[in-house]
């Protein structure tokens, strides 16, 4: 299986501006670009054959197997990478989640159900147990309270069928009313009331995109945290130092 690391973005991103780098993926963390920690975890998991990096040129250690220049928006970058990826399924990671561990990557690949898109979600209690008070965006569902992960697993052929709708959704991202209409107001009300289940969401999203999609509840909190500001890198550095000390 190949893995794709999406490291595109804008130099205007606050974290990129803070450190004077082309994208926030290249912001320094413990002596090397943040994205290098993601690549290390992917390669160390033992379930990934190649890592495809989509982003600006950079000296990365460990180096990715294939480097692609960014094409623009995230879907364009993903399409370019999927065109180069081998095999039927591809693991996709964002570059701003440097705490992801090899163990977490291995868990996602080994436990993932068969679907066009498998999206890991992390229970709030798992994050609170590791990092009390961590600020994350959570969704309260009937099954529990979760935050989204920074890894997804794609079936290349099936996901290609979902791309036209994915482009529509991206185009709608600044129009909450249009997105609400697409999702369905009844579904949104149930979500706000905490009455929606994971199975409900899987069914609704699958119908919208026209392909089967599944959530995977994972016990690894590092999958659910990413860096948006310089202060995030400060505590991430402490977290990495603590992880290395416990090995």
C-alpha positions as CSV (number, residue, x, y, z in Angstrom):
1,X,0.0,0.0,0.0
2,X,1.2,3.5,-0.8
3,X,0.7,6.5,1.5
4,X,0.1,10.1,0.4
5,X,1.2,13.1,2.5
6,X,-0.7,16.3,1.6
7,X,1.8,19.1,2.4
8,X,0.4,21.8,0.1
9,X,-1.0,25.1,1.4
10,X,-0.5,28.8,1.3
11,X,2.5,30.9,2.5
12,X,-0.2,33.2,4.0
13,X,-1.2,30.5,6.5
14,X,-0.5,31.9,10.0
15,X,1.9,29.1,10.9
16,X,3.8,29.4,7.6
17,X,4.1,33.2,8.1
18,X,5.3,32.7,11.7
19,X,8.3,30.7,10.5
20,X,8.8,32.1,7.0
21,X,8.2,28.8,5.2
22,X,6.2,28.1,2.0
23,X,3.5,26.0,3.8
24,X,2.9,25.2,7.5
25,X,3.9,21.6,6.8
26,X,7.5,22.8,6.8
27,X,7.3,24.6,10.1
28,X,10.1,23.4,12.3
29,X,9.5,21.0,15.1
30,X,12.3,19.6,17.2
31,X,14.9,20.4,14.6
32,X,13.1,19.3,11.4
33,X,10.0,20.1,9.3
34,X,6.8,19.1,10.9
35,X,5.9,16.9,7.9
36,X,9.0,14.8,8.5
37,X,7.5,13.3,11.7
38,X,4.4,12.2,9.7
39,X,6.6,10.5,7.0
40,X,8.6,8.8,9.7
41,X,5.5,7.3,11.3
42,X,4.1,6.1,8.0
43,X,7.4,4.4,7.0
44,X,7.8,3.0,10.5
45,X,4.4,1.3,10.6
46,X,5.4,-1.6,8.4
47,X,2.2,-1.4,6.3
48,X,3.3,1.2,3.8
49,X,5.5,0.5,0.8
50,X,6.0,4.0,-0.5
51,X,5.3,7.5,0.7
52,X,4.2,10.1,-1.9
53,X,4.8,13.7,-0.8
54,X,2.8,16.5,-2.4
55,X,4.2,19.8,-1.4
56,X,7.0,22.3,-2.0
57,X,10.6,21.2,-2.3
58,X,12.3,20.5,1.0
59,X,15.1,18.4,2.6
60,X,13.2,15.8,4.5
61,X,14.6,13.0,6.7
62,X,13.4,10.4,6.2
63,X,12.9,11.2,2.5
64,X,9.6,10.4,0.7
65,X,9.8,7.9,-2.1
66,X,8.1,10.2,-4.6
67,X,7.8,14.0,-4.6
68,X,5.0,15.8,-6.5
69,X,4.7,19.6,-6.8
70,X,1.4,21.0,-5.3
71,X,-1.3,21.5,-8.0
72,X,-3.4,24.0,-6.0
73,X,-6.3,22.9,-3.8
74,X,-6.4,19.8,-1.7
75,X,-8.5,17.7,-4.1
76,X,-6.2,18.6,-7.0
77,X,-3.2,17.5,-5.0
78,X,-4.9,14.3,-3.9
79,X,-5.9,13.5,-7.5
80,X,-2.4,14.0,-8.7
81,X,-1.1,11.7,-5.9
82,X,-3.7,9.0,-6.5
83,X,-2.7,9.0,-10.2
84,X,0.8,7.9,-9.1
85,X,-0.2,5.6,-6.2
86,X,0.1,1.8,-6.6
87,X,-2.4,-0.7,-5.4
88,X,-6.2,-0.5,-4.9
89,X,-6.1,1.3,-1.5
90,X,-4.2,4.3,-0.5
91,X,-3.6,5.8,3.0
92,X,-3.8,9.6,3.0
93,X,-2.3,11.8,5.8
94,X,-2.2,15.5,6.4
95,X,1.2,17.0,7.0
96,X,0.2,19.0,10.1
97,X,-0.3,16.0,12.5
98,X,3.3,15.3,13.6
99,X,2.3,13.3,16.7
100,X,0.9,10.4,14.6
101,X,2.7,7.3,15.6
102,X,3.6,4.1,13.7
103,X,1.3,2.1,16.0
104,X,-1.6,4.4,15.2
105,X,-1.0,4.1,11.4
106,X,-0.8,0.3,11.7
107,X,-4.0,0.1,13.7
108,X,-5.9,2.1,11.0
109,X,-4.7,0.0,8.2
110,X,-5.3,-3.3,9.9
111,X,-8.7,-2.5,11.4
112,X,-10.2,-0.6,8.5
113,X,-13.5,-2.0,7.1
114,X,-14.0,-2.4,3.4
115,X,-15.3,0.9,2.0
116,X,-14.5,3.6,-0.6
117,X,-13.4,5.9,2.3
118,X,-12.6,5.0,5.8
119,X,-12.4,8.0,8.2
120,X,-10.9,7.5,11.6
121,X,-12.5,9.3,14.6
122,X,-11.1,9.6,18.1
123,X,-13.2,9.6,21.3
124,X,-13.0,12.7,23.4
125,X,-12.1,10.7,26.4
126,X,-9.0,9.2,24.7
127,X,-7.7,12.7,24.0
128,X,-8.6,14.0,27.4
129,X,-6.8,11.0,29.1
130,X,-3.6,11.9,27.2
131,X,-3.8,15.7,27.1
132,X,-6.4,17.1,29.6
133,X,-8.0,20.3,28.4
134,X,-6.8,19.9,24.8
135,X,-8.9,22.2,22.6
136,X,-10.5,20.3,19.8
137,X,-13.7,20.4,17.7
138,X,-15.9,17.6,18.8
139,X,-19.2,16.2,17.5
140,X,-21.6,14.7,20.1
141,X,-23.2,11.6,18.7
142,X,-25.4,8.9,20.2
143,X,-22.3,6.6,20.3
144,X,-20.2,9.2,22.1
145,X,-18.3,12.4,21.5
146,X,-15.6,12.4,18.8
147,X,-13.1,14.4,16.8
148,X,-12.0,13.7,13.3
149,X,-8.7,12.1,12.5
150,X,-5.9,13.2,10.2
151,X,-5.7,9.9,8.3
152,X,-8.1,8.5,5.8
153,X,-8.0,5.3,3.8
154,X,-9.3,5.3,0.2
155,X,-10.2,2.8,-2.4
156,X,-8.9,4.5,-5.5
157,X,-11.5,3.2,-8.0
158,X,-14.5,3.8,-5.8
159,X,-13.3,7.2,-4.5
160,X,-13.0,8.4,-8.1
161,X,-16.7,8.1,-8.4
162,X,-17.1,10.4,-5.4
163,X,-14.8,13.2,-6.7
164,X,-17.5,15.2,-8.6
165,X,-19.5,15.5,-5.5
166,X,-16.4,16.2,-3.4
167,X,-15.6,19.1,-5.7
168,X,-19.1,20.4,-5.2
169,X,-18.8,20.2,-1.4
170,X,-15.4,22.0,-1.5
171,X,-17.0,24.8,-3.7
172,X,-19.8,25.1,-1.0
173,X,-17.4,25.4,1.9
174,X,-18.1,29.1,2.4
175,X,-21.9,28.6,2.0
176,X,-23.2,26.9,5.2
177,X,-26.8,27.1,4.0
178,X,-25.9,25.2,0.8
179,X,-24.1,22.6,2.8
180,X,-27.0,22.3,5.2
181,X,-29.4,21.7,2.3
182,X,-27.1,19.0,0.9
183,X,-26.8,17.2,4.3
184,X,-30.4,17.7,5.1
185,X,-31.8,19.9,7.9
186,X,-33.3,16.9,9.7
187,X,-29.9,15.3,9.9
188,X,-28.4,18.5,11.2
189,X,-31.1,18.9,13.9
190,X,-30.4,15.3,15.1
191,X,-26.7,16.1,15.1
192,X,-27.2,19.2,17.2
193,X,-29.3,17.3,19.6
194,X,-26.8,14.5,19.9
195,X,-29.3,12.0,18.5
196,X,-27.3,11.1,15.4
197,X,-25.3,7.9,15.4
198,X,-22.2,7.0,13.5
199,X,-24.2,4.6,11.4
200,X,-26.6,7.4,10.5
201,X,-23.7,9.6,9.4
202,X,-22.2,6.8,7.4
203,X,-25.4,6.1,5.6
204,X,-26.1,9.8,4.8
205,X,-22.6,10.6,3.6
206,X,-22.5,7.4,1.6
207,X,-25.8,8.5,-0.2
208,X,-24.5,12.0,-0.9
209,X,-21.2,10.7,-2.4
210,X,-22.7,7.6,-4.0
211,X,-20.1,5.2,-2.5
212,X,-19.8,3.3,0.8
213,X,-18.1,5.3,3.5
214,X,-17.3,4.1,7.0
215,X,-16.0,5.6,10.2
216,X,-13.4,3.8,12.3
217,X,-13.2,4.5,16.0
218,X,-9.5,4.5,17.0
219,X,-8.0,4.7,20.5
220,X,-5.0,6.6,19.5
221,X,-5.4,10.3,20.4
222,X,-2.5,11.5,18.3
223,X,-4.5,10.8,15.2
224,X,-7.0,13.5,16.2
225,X,-4.7,16.5,16.9
226,X,-3.0,18.8,14.5
227,X,-1.1,22.1,14.5
228,X,-2.7,25.4,13.5
229,X,-0.7,27.9,15.6
230,X,2.9,28.4,16.9
231,X,1.7,27.5,20.4
232,X,0.5,24.1,19.1
233,X,4.1,23.3,18.1
234,X,5.3,24.2,21.6
235,X,3.2,21.6,23.4
236,X,3.7,19.1,20.5
237,X,7.5,19.4,21.1
238,X,6.9,18.6,24.8
239,X,4.7,15.6,23.7
240,X,7.4,14.3,21.4
241,X,10.1,14.6,24.1
242,X,7.9,12.8,26.5
243,X,7.2,10.0,24.0
244,X,10.9,9.6,23.3
245,X,11.7,9.5,27.0
246,X,9.2,6.6,27.5
247,X,10.6,4.4,24.8
